[in-house]
Amino acid sequence: MTTAHDSDRARPEPAARSVLPVRPTDTVLSVLRNPRLLTREALAGVVTTLALVPEVISFSVIAGVDPMVSLVASIVLALVMSVLGGRPAMVTAAAGSVALVIAPLVREHGTDYVLPTVVLAGLVQLAFGLAGLARLMRFIPRSVMIGFVNALGVLIFVAQVPHIIDQPWVVYPLFALTIAIVVLLPKVTKAVPAPLIAIVVVTVIAVAARLDVHTVGDEGPMGGGLPGLTPWLAPFTLETLQIIWPTALSVAFVGLMETLLTAKLVDDLTETPSHKGKESWALGVANIAAGFYGGIAGCAMIGQTVVNVKIGRARTRVSTIAAGLFLLLLVTGLSAVMSTIPMVALAAVMMIVAITTVDWHSLKPSTLRRMPVPETLVMVVTVAVVVATNNLALGVAVGVLLAMVLFARRVAHVITVERHVTPAPAGATDTSDTYGTSRTARDTVGVTPSAGGAGAVVDGPPAPETVRYDVVGPLFFGSSNDLVEHFSYGDDPATVTVDLSRAQVWDASSVAALDSVDEKFRAHGVTATFVGLDDRSEAFHGRLTGRLG
């Protein structure tokens, strides 16, 4: 084979006097200097904590551990991530996805193996972040992200239904009252988060009237005081490693996926960037700390993060520090007060969060009509898998794999090969063939003089002197597999030029395909010259050509 070389700061919208504007550029220092900003962040943290506690307790039941274990771990996670994390205002605590992964290990081997599992998972996350692998998040398509957000809304809403359905009749007026306060109060004032007012009002009514309703205390015991360090009870043996490593890897990557996806969601909500690598290794440190003082791992809490950022309008680490400290206060001194909050109030708030979380624009008929079918299919499959398995990470993984398959299928036919023939000079006409999109070659009738001097018509095109093929499009494993079918090996003259100036060579499959083309030409006694490669493609091609077997 022969080759030839060829910011300005955005201004907030005008707001009423009672509304504190949310500025993406708020910092911890600016919040501490401004009492109004500090109040906003602190109240957002309080609302977030109230939405967090019952969910953490229910997740501890799923994982098969004591509720206090999950609550204390959530305190550690929230505070550590507030200091070290790369995404301000994102809430991290003991999460349901991690509970689902750890539950089988607890059932089979007991709680003694939870601590080593969490520590190993934290080390994996630490290494993941330090290695810069969080950049892989850029390969998650928009359709998967939309499916992730929509599925999240569905899961949050469905999780609240049991607190509303088949309950005493008094639950329904309390539910309606909570909804009314959350929806209508912001039209009057946003100085205090409407969900906080709704929860306080409904709790006072329920306690004063001694209403028989399901409360946070019914979800699980909330005793005062803090435990000590988590004892390491599993033996330091190879057998222990064999038991814990599959669960540890699952905890690590499920936690990373949900955390990084939530960070991207908050980036969009706040219009501010985050440091995904820092968030990844910080999650590892936080989980190791939570394992030793608490006992279970966690990750970003998506629903509570939406509460913090969208309803509480928090933008800084102050809000999550406030959430962690308020949770500490509840666990140590106000557990009796916390246990009296009716679950219907929290359920109503989370239902509103679920409704506002869904990307309704993506579901409009006008949007669906314009959207490519593969994009819609990826979104629907992502939602379906998440809802069916109750596992956001699994749904995202399936969505990404499906998007990759559909993308590879679409781009497998993006290349075209155009054949240009330079005929013999004696009265020949130019012809060209296009393969891949259409075939435009037409037979040409040539005229040659007869032996007696009169002209005679000879059927068929005259033998050309040269043929040039123009290859257009990226060459990689998907598009180059059928490249060899686009050339007329038996019909071409002794000299052929393959112009790759409008193509790029991206992988070994493409080099192998070009080698195969060259071999087929040689088998017919044709010399093919490959020209037009850019510097990168030529270097890559030169390194591998003739060495792939």
C-alpha positions as CSV (number, residue, x, y, z in Angstrom):
1,M,0.0,0.0,0.0
2,T,1.3,3.5,-0.8
3,T,0.2,6.7,1.0
4,A,0.5,10.4,0.3
5,H,0.2,13.2,2.8
6,D,-2.5,16.0,2.0
7,S,-18.3,36.5,31.8
8,D,-20.2,38.9,32.6
9,R,-22.3,38.4,35.8
10,A,-26.0,37.8,34.9
11,R,-28.3,40.3,36.4
12,P,-31.2,38.9,38.5
13,E,-34.7,39.6,37.3
14,P,-36.5,42.3,39.2
15,A,-38.2,40.9,42.3
16,A,-40.7,42.1,44.9
17,R,-39.4,43.6,48.1
18,S,-40.4,40.5,50.0
19,V,-38.6,38.1,47.6
20,L,-34.9,37.6,48.1
21,P,-33.3,37.2,44.7
22,V,-31.2,34.1,44.1
23,R,-27.9,34.9,42.5
24,P,-25.8,32.0,41.1
25,T,-22.6,33.8,42.3
26,D,-23.6,33.7,46.0
27,T,-20.7,32.4,48.1
28,V,-20.4,31.2,51.6
29,L,-18.7,34.4,52.6
30,S,-21.3,36.6,51.0
31,V,-24.0,34.5,52.8
32,L,-22.4,34.9,56.2
33,R,-22.2,38.6,55.7
34,N,-25.8,39.0,54.7
35,P,-28.5,38.1,57.3
36,R,-31.2,37.7,54.7
37,L,-29.1,35.3,52.6
38,L,-28.1,33.4,55.7
39,T,-31.7,33.0,56.7
40,R,-32.6,31.7,53.3
41,E,-29.9,29.1,53.3
42,A,-30.6,28.0,56.9
43,L,-34.3,27.7,56.3
44,A,-33.7,25.7,53.1
45,G,-31.5,23.3,55.1
46,V,-34.3,22.9,57.7
47,V,-36.9,22.1,55.1
48,T,-34.5,19.7,53.5
49,T,-33.9,17.9,56.8
50,L,-37.6,17.5,57.4
51,A,-38.0,15.9,54.0
52,L,-34.9,13.8,54.6
53,V,-35.6,12.1,57.9
54,P,-38.5,9.8,57.1
55,E,-36.9,8.7,53.9
56,V,-33.6,7.9,55.6
57,I,-35.5,5.9,58.3
58,S,-37.4,3.9,55.7
59,F,-34.2,3.2,53.8
60,S,-32.6,1.8,56.9
61,V,-35.4,-0.7,57.1
62,I,-34.7,-1.7,53.5
63,A,-31.0,-2.2,54.3
64,G,-31.8,-4.1,57.4
65,V,-29.9,-1.8,59.8
66,D,-30.9,0.2,62.8
67,P,-32.6,3.6,61.8
68,M,-30.1,5.4,64.0
69,V,-27.3,4.0,61.9
70,S,-28.7,5.7,58.8
71,L,-29.5,8.9,60.6
72,V,-26.0,9.3,62.1
73,A,-24.4,8.3,58.8
74,S,-26.5,11.0,57.0
75,I,-25.2,13.6,59.5
76,V,-21.6,12.7,58.7
77,L,-22.2,12.5,54.9
78,A,-24.0,15.9,54.8
79,L,-21.3,17.7,56.8
80,V,-18.3,16.1,55.1
81,M,-19.7,16.7,51.6
82,S,-20.6,20.3,52.6
83,V,-16.9,20.9,53.2
84,L,-15.2,18.7,50.6
85,G,-17.8,18.3,47.8
86,G,-17.6,19.9,44.4
87,R,-21.3,20.7,44.1
88,P,-22.6,23.3,46.6
89,A,-26.2,23.0,47.8
90,M,-26.4,19.3,46.9
91,V,-27.7,17.0,49.7
92,T,-25.8,13.8,50.5
93,A,-27.2,11.2,52.9
94,A,-28.0,7.5,53.3
95,A,-29.8,6.8,50.1
96,G,-32.3,4.2,48.9
97,S,-30.2,3.0,46.0
98,V,-27.3,2.1,48.4
99,A,-29.8,0.5,50.8
100,L,-31.1,-1.7,48.0
101,V,-27.5,-2.8,47.1
102,I,-26.5,-3.5,50.7
103,A,-29.7,-5.3,51.7
104,P,-28.8,-8.7,50.2
105,L,-25.4,-8.7,51.9
106,V,-27.0,-8.0,55.3
107,R,-29.5,-10.7,54.9
108,E,-26.9,-13.3,53.9
109,H,-23.9,-12.4,56.1
110,G,-25.2,-10.0,58.7
111,T,-24.3,-6.4,59.6
112,D,-20.7,-7.2,60.5
113,Y,-19.7,-7.0,56.9
114,V,-21.3,-3.6,56.2
115,L,-18.4,-1.5,57.5
116,P,-15.7,-3.2,55.4
117,T,-18.0,-3.0,52.4
118,V,-18.5,0.7,52.9
119,V,-14.8,1.3,53.4
120,L,-13.9,-0.6,50.2
121,A,-16.6,1.3,48.3
122,G,-15.3,4.6,49.6
123,L,-11.7,3.7,48.5
124,V,-13.0,2.9,45.0
125,Q,-14.8,6.2,44.8
126,L,-11.7,8.0,46.0
127,A,-9.6,6.4,43.3
128,F,-12.3,7.1,40.7
129,G,-12.3,10.8,41.5
130,L,-8.5,11.2,41.8
131,A,-8.1,9.4,38.4
132,G,-10.3,12.0,36.7
133,L,-12.8,9.4,35.5
134,A,-15.8,11.6,36.4
135,R,-15.3,13.1,32.9
136,L,-17.0,10.0,31.6
137,M,-20.3,11.7,32.5
138,R,-20.1,13.8,29.4
139,F,-21.0,10.6,27.4
140,I,-24.4,10.4,29.0
141,P,-26.8,11.6,26.3
142,R,-29.4,14.3,26.9
143,S,-32.2,11.7,26.3
144,V,-30.9,9.6,29.2
145,M,-30.7,12.7,31.4
146,I,-34.3,13.6,30.6
147,G,-35.4,10.0,31.3
148,F,-33.5,10.1,34.6
149,V,-35.2,13.3,35.7
150,N,-38.7,12.1,34.6
151,A,-38.2,8.7,36.3
152,L,-37.1,10.5,39.4
153,G,-40.3,12.4,39.5
154,V,-42.3,9.2,39.1
155,L,-40.4,7.5,41.9
156,I,-40.8,10.4,44.3
157,F,-44.5,10.6,43.6
158,V,-45.2,6.9,43.9
159,A,-43.2,6.6,47.1
160,Q,-45.6,9.1,48.8
161,V,-48.9,7.4,47.7
162,P,-49.0,4.9,50.6
163,H,-49.0,7.9,53.0
164,I,-52.2,9.2,51.4
165,I,-54.2,6.1,50.2
166,D,-56.0,3.9,52.7
167,Q,-55.5,6.4,55.6
168,P,-58.0,7.8,58.1
169,W,-60.3,10.4,56.5
170,V,-58.7,13.2,58.4
171,V,-55.5,12.8,56.3
172,Y,-57.2,14.2,53.2
173,P,-58.1,17.7,54.7
174,L,-54.5,17.9,56.0
175,F,-53.2,16.9,52.6
176,A,-55.3,19.6,50.9
177,L,-54.2,22.2,53.4
178,T,-50.5,21.4,52.9
179,I,-50.9,21.6,49.1
180,A,-52.7,24.9,49.4
181,I,-50.1,26.5,51.6
182,V,-47.2,25.3,49.4
183,V,-48.8,26.5,46.2
184,L,-50.4,29.8,47.4
185,L,-48.1,31.2,50.0
186,P,-45.3,32.0,47.6
187,K,-47.7,34.3,45.8
188,V,-47.8,36.4,49.0
189,T,-44.3,36.1,50.3
190,K,-41.1,34.0,49.8
191,A,-39.3,35.2,52.8
192,V,-39.9,31.8,54.5
193,P,-40.1,28.6,52.5
194,A,-43.7,27.6,52.0
195,P,-43.1,23.9,52.8
196,L,-41.7,24.8,56.2
197,I,-44.8,26.8,57.0
198,A,-47.1,24.0,55.8
199,I,-45.3,21.4,57.8
200,V,-45.4,23.5,61.0
201,V,-49.1,24.4,60.6
202,V,-50.2,20.8,59.8
203,T,-48.2,19.5,62.7
204,V,-49.7,22.0,65.2
205,I,-53.2,21.1,64.0
206,A,-52.5,17.4,64.3
207,V,-51.0,17.6,67.8
208,A,-53.5,20.2,69.1
209,A,-56.5,18.2,67.9
210,R,-54.9,14.8,68.8
211,L,-55.6,13.5,65.3
212,D,-55.0,9.9,64.6
213,V,-52.6,10.1,61.7
214,H,-49.4,8.4,60.7
215,T,-46.3,10.3,61.9
216,V,-42.6,10.3,61.4
217,G,-42.2,8.4,64.8
218,D,-44.2,5.5,63.3
219,E,-41.5,5.1,60.6
220,G,-38.9,3.9,63.1
221,P,-37.4,4.6,66.6
222,M,-35.6,7.9,67.0
223,G,-33.7,7.7,70.3
224,G,-31.6,10.6,71.7
225,G,-27.8,10.5,71.8
226,L,-25.1,9.5,69.4
227,P,-23.3,6.1,69.1
228,G,-19.6,5.7,69.2
229,L,-17.3,4.5,66.5
230,T,-18.5,1.6,64.4
231,P,-16.6,-1.6,65.6
232,W,-14.9,-3.6,62.9
233,L,-16.2,-7.1,63.5
234,A,-15.5,-8.9,60.3
235,P,-12.2,-10.9,60.1
236,F,-9.3,-9.5,58.1
237,T,-9.1,-12.5,55.7
238,L,-9.3,-13.1,52.0
239,E,-12.7,-14.7,52.5
240,T,-14.0,-11.4,53.8
241,L,-12.7,-9.7,50.7
242,Q,-14.4,-12.3,48.5
243,I,-17.7,-11.7,50.3
244,I,-17.7,-7.9,50.2
245,W,-16.1,-6.9,46.9
246,P,-19.1,-7.4,44.6
247,T,-21.3,-5.4,46.9
248,A,-18.6,-2.8,47.5
249,L,-18.2,-2.2,43.7
250,S,-22.0,-1.9,43.3
251,V,-22.2,0.6,46.2
252,A,-19.3,2.6,44.7
253,F,-20.6,2.9,41.2
254,V,-24.3,3.2,42.0
255,G,-23.4,6.0,44.5
256,L,-21.1,7.7,41.9
257,M,-23.7,7.5,39.1
258,E,-26.5,9.0,41.2
259,T,-24.2,11.7,42.7
260,L,-22.8,12.8,39.4
261,L,-26.2,12.8,37.6
262,T,-27.7,14.8,40.5
263,A,-24.7,17.2,40.3
264,K,-25.4,17.8,36.6
265,L,-29.1,18.3,37.4
266,V,-28.2,21.0,40.0
267,D,-25.8,22.6,37.5
268,D,-28.7,23.0,35.2
269,L,-31.1,24.3,37.9
270,T,-28.6,26.8,39.3
271,E,-26.8,27.7,36.0
272,T,-23.5,27.2,37.8
273,P,-20.7,24.6,37.2
274,S,-19.5,22.0,39.6
275,H,-16.3,20.0,40.0
276,K,-17.3,16.4,39.2
277,G,-13.9,14.9,40.0
278,K,-13.8,16.7,43.4
279,E,-17.4,15.5,44.1
280,S,-16.3,11.9,43.3
281,W,-13.3,11.6,45.6
282,A,-15.1,13.6,48.3
283,L,-17.9,11.1,48.3
284,G,-15.3,8.4,48.9
285,V,-13.9,10.2,51.9
286,A,-17.4,10.9,53.2
287,N,-18.5,7.3,52.9
288,I,-15.4,6.0,54.7
289,A,-16.1,8.5,57.5
290,A,-19.8,7.6,57.6
291,G,-18.8,3.9,57.7
292,F,-16.6,4.4,60.8
293,Y,-19.0,6.8,62.5
294,G,-22.5,5.8,61.5
295,G,-22.1,2.5,59.7
296,I,-23.6,2.8,56.2
297,A,-22.8,4.5,52.9
298,G,-24.8,7.0,51.0
299,C,-24.8,9.3,47.9
300,A,-26.7,12.4,46.7
301,M,-30.3,12.5,47.7
302,I,-32.0,13.7,44.5
303,G,-35.5,14.5,45.9
304,Q,-34.1,16.3,48.9
305,T,-31.6,18.2,46.7
306,V,-34.5,19.4,44.5
307,V,-36.2,20.6,47.7
308,N,-33.1,22.4,48.8
309,V,-32.3,24.1,45.5
310,K,-35.7,24.6,43.9
311,I,-38.1,25.1,46.8
312,G,-35.6,26.4,49.4
313,R,-33.7,28.4,46.7
314,A,-30.4,27.4,48.4
315,R,-27.2,28.0,46.4
316,T,-24.2,27.5,48.8
317,R,-22.7,25.0,51.2
318,V,-24.3,26.8,54.1
319,S,-27.6,25.1,53.3
320,T,-26.3,21.6,53.5
321,I,-24.2,22.4,56.7
322,A,-27.5,23.7,58.2
323,A,-29.2,20.5,57.1
324,G,-26.5,18.4,58.8
325,L,-26.5,20.4,62.0
326,F,-30.3,20.5,62.2
327,L,-30.4,16.7,61.7
328,L,-27.9,16.4,64.5
329,L,-30.1,18.5,66.7
330,L,-33.1,16.4,65.9
331,V,-31.3,13.1,66.6
332,T,-29.8,14.3,69.9
333,G,-32.4,16.7,71.4
334,L,-35.6,17.1,69.3
335,S,-36.4,13.6,68.4
336,A,-39.6,13.7,70.3
337,V,-40.7,16.8,68.4
338,M,-39.7,15.3,65.1
339,S,-41.7,12.1,65.7
340,T,-44.9,14.1,65.9
341,I,-44.8,15.5,62.3
342,P,-47.6,13.9,60.3
343,M,-46.3,11.9,57.3
344,V,-49.1,13.3,55.1
345,A,-47.5,16.8,55.3
346,L,-44.1,15.5,54.2
347,A,-45.8,13.4,51.5
348,A,-47.7,16.4,50.1
349,V,-44.5,18.4,49.9
350,M,-42.6,15.6,48.1
351,M,-45.5,15.1,45.7
352,I,-45.2,18.8,44.6
353,V,-41.4,18.3,44.3
354,A,-42.1,15.2,42.1
355,I,-44.4,17.2,39.8
356,T,-42.0,20.0,39.4
357,T,-39.1,17.6,38.8
358,V,-40.6,16.1,35.7
359,D,-39.5,17.7,32.4
360,W,-43.0,18.3,31.1
361,H,-41.7,20.0,27.9
362,S,-40.2,16.7,26.9
363,L,-43.6,15.0,27.1
364,K,-45.5,17.6,25.0
365,P,-47.0,16.1,21.7
366,S,-45.3,18.9,19.8
367,T,-41.9,18.0,21.3
368,L,-42.4,14.3,20.7
369,R,-43.3,14.9,17.0
370,R,-40.1,16.8,16.4
371,M,-37.9,14.6,18.4
372,P,-36.1,11.7,16.6
373,V,-37.6,8.4,17.3
374,P,-34.4,6.9,18.8
375,E,-34.1,9.8,21.2
376,T,-37.7,9.3,22.4
377,L,-37.1,5.5,22.7
378,V,-34.0,6.0,24.9
379,M,-35.9,8.3,27.2
380,V,-38.9,6.0,27.5
381,V,-36.7,2.9,28.1
382,T,-34.7,4.8,30.8
383,V,-37.9,5.7,32.6
384,A,-39.4,2.2,32.2
385,V,-36.3,0.5,33.6
386,V,-36.0,2.9,36.6
387,V,-39.7,2.6,37.5
388,A,-39.7,-1.2,37.1
389,T,-36.6,-1.8,39.2
390,N,-36.7,1.2,41.5
391,N,-33.1,1.7,40.6
392,L,-32.0,5.0,39.0
393,A,-28.5,3.8,38.3
394,L,-29.6,0.7,36.4
395,G,-32.0,2.7,34.3
396,V,-29.3,5.1,33.4
397,A,-26.9,2.3,32.5
398,V,-29.5,0.6,30.3
399,G,-30.4,4.0,28.7
400,V,-26.8,4.7,27.9
401,L,-26.2,1.3,26.4
402,L,-29.3,1.6,24.2
403,A,-28.3,5.1,23.1
404,M,-24.9,3.7,22.1
405,V,-26.4,0.9,20.1
406,L,-28.8,3.2,18.3
407,F,-26.1,5.7,17.6
408,A,-23.8,3.0,16.2
409,R,-26.6,1.8,14.0
410,R,-27.3,5.3,12.7
411,V,-23.7,6.2,11.9
412,A,-22.9,2.8,10.4
413,H,-24.1,4.1,7.0
414,V,-22.7,7.7,7.2
415,I,-19.8,7.1,4.8
416,T,-20.1,7.4,1.0
417,V,-17.6,6.4,-1.7
418,E,-17.6,8.4,-4.9
419,R,-15.9,6.8,-8.0
420,H,-14.5,9.2,-10.6
421,V,-13.2,7.8,-13.9
422,T,-10.7,9.6,-16.1
423,P,-11.2,8.0,-19.6
424,A,-8.8,7.4,-22.4
425,P,-8.3,10.6,-24.4
426,A,-9.6,9.3,-27.7
427,G,-13.2,10.6,-27.6
428,A,-14.0,9.2,-24.2
429,T,-16.5,10.9,-21.9
430,D,-16.2,11.2,-18.1
431,T,-18.4,9.0,-15.9
432,S,-18.8,8.7,-12.2
433,D,-20.3,6.2,-9.7
434,T,-21.6,7.0,-6.3
435,Y,-21.8,4.1,-3.8
436,G,-23.5,4.3,-0.4
437,T,-26.2,6.8,-1.3
438,S,-27.0,6.3,-5.0
439,R,-25.5,4.9,-8.1
440,T,-25.0,7.4,-11.0
441,A,-22.6,5.6,-13.3
442,R,-23.9,5.3,-16.9
443,D,-22.4,3.2,-19.8
444,T,-20.6,5.3,-22.4
445,V,-20.5,4.6,-26.1
446,G,-17.2,5.3,-27.6
447,V,-16.4,5.9,-31.4
448,T,-13.2,4.4,-32.9
449,P,-12.2,4.5,-36.6
450,S,-12.7,1.3,-38.6
451,A,-10.0,-0.4,-40.7
452,G,-11.5,1.1,-43.9
453,G,-11.4,4.7,-42.5
454,A,-15.2,4.9,-41.7
455,G,-16.3,5.3,-38.2
456,A,-17.7,2.2,-36.4
457,V,-19.7,2.2,-33.1
458,V,-18.3,0.0,-30.4
459,D,-20.5,-0.8,-27.4
460,G,-19.2,-0.3,-23.9
461,P,-17.0,2.4,-22.2
462,P,-13.4,2.8,-23.3
463,A,-10.7,1.6,-20.9
464,P,-10.0,4.5,-18.5
465,E,-6.5,5.5,-17.7
466,T,-7.1,6.2,-14.0
467,V,-9.8,6.0,-11.4
468,R,-10.2,8.1,-8.2
469,Y,-12.4,7.2,-5.2
470,D,-13.4,9.9,-2.8
471,V,-14.2,8.5,0.7
472,V,-16.4,10.9,2.7
473,G,-17.2,10.4,6.4
474,P,-15.6,9.2,9.6
475,L,-14.1,5.7,9.5
476,F,-14.5,3.6,12.7
477,F,-15.7,0.1,13.6
478,G,-19.4,0.9,12.8
479,S,-18.9,2.6,9.4
480,S,-15.9,0.8,8.0
481,N,-17.1,-2.8,8.2
482,D,-18.7,-2.6,4.8
483,L,-16.1,-0.2,3.2
484,V,-14.7,-3.0,1.1
485,E,-18.0,-3.4,-0.8
486,H,-17.8,0.1,-2.3
487,F,-15.0,-0.5,-4.8
488,S,-15.1,-2.0,-8.3
489,Y,-11.9,-4.2,-8.1
490,G,-12.4,-6.1,-11.3
491,D,-13.4,-3.2,-13.5
492,D,-10.6,-0.7,-12.5
493,P,-7.4,0.0,-14.4
494,A,-3.9,-0.6,-13.1
495,T,-3.8,2.7,-11.2
496,V,-6.3,3.7,-8.6
497,T,-6.2,6.6,-6.1
498,V,-8.3,6.6,-2.9
499,D,-8.7,10.1,-1.6
500,L,-9.3,10.3,2.2
501,S,-9.1,14.1,2.5
502,R,-12.8,14.1,3.6
503,A,-12.5,11.1,5.9
504,Q,-10.7,10.4,9.2
505,V,-9.3,7.1,10.5
506,W,-10.4,6.6,14.1
507,D,-9.7,3.0,15.1
508,A,-7.9,-0.3,14.2
509,S,-11.1,-1.6,12.4
510,S,-10.7,1.2,9.9
511,V,-7.1,0.5,9.3
512,A,-7.9,-3.2,8.8
513,A,-10.7,-2.3,6.3
514,L,-8.3,-0.1,4.3
515,D,-5.7,-3.0,4.3
516,S,-8.4,-5.3,3.0
517,V,-9.3,-2.8,0.2
518,D,-5.6,-2.7,-0.8
519,E,-5.3,-6.5,-0.7
520,K,-8.3,-6.9,-3.0
521,F,-6.9,-4.4,-5.5
522,R,-3.6,-6.2,-5.5
523,A,-5.3,-9.5,-6.1
524,H,-6.7,-7.9,-9.3
525,G,-3.3,-6.5,-10.3
526,V,-4.2,-3.0,-9.3
527,T,-2.0,-0.5,-7.4
528,A,-4.0,1.6,-5.0
529,T,-2.6,4.8,-3.6
530,F,-4.2,6.3,-0.5
531,V,-3.9,10.1,-0.2
532,G,-5.3,13.0,1.8
533,L,-5.0,11.6,5.3
534,D,-4.7,14.3,8.0
535,D,-1.7,14.2,10.3
536,R,-3.4,12.3,13.1
537,S,-5.0,9.8,10.8
538,E,-1.8,9.2,8.8
539,A,0.2,8.6,12.0
540,F,-2.4,6.3,13.3
541,H,-2.7,4.5,10.0
542,G,1.1,4.2,9.5
543,R,1.5,2.7,13.0
544,L,-1.0,-0.1,12.4
545,T,-1.2,-0.9,8.6
546,G,0.1,-4.3,7.7
547,R,0.4,-5.3,11.4
548,L,-3.2,-6.4,12.1
549,G,-2.9,-9.9,10.7
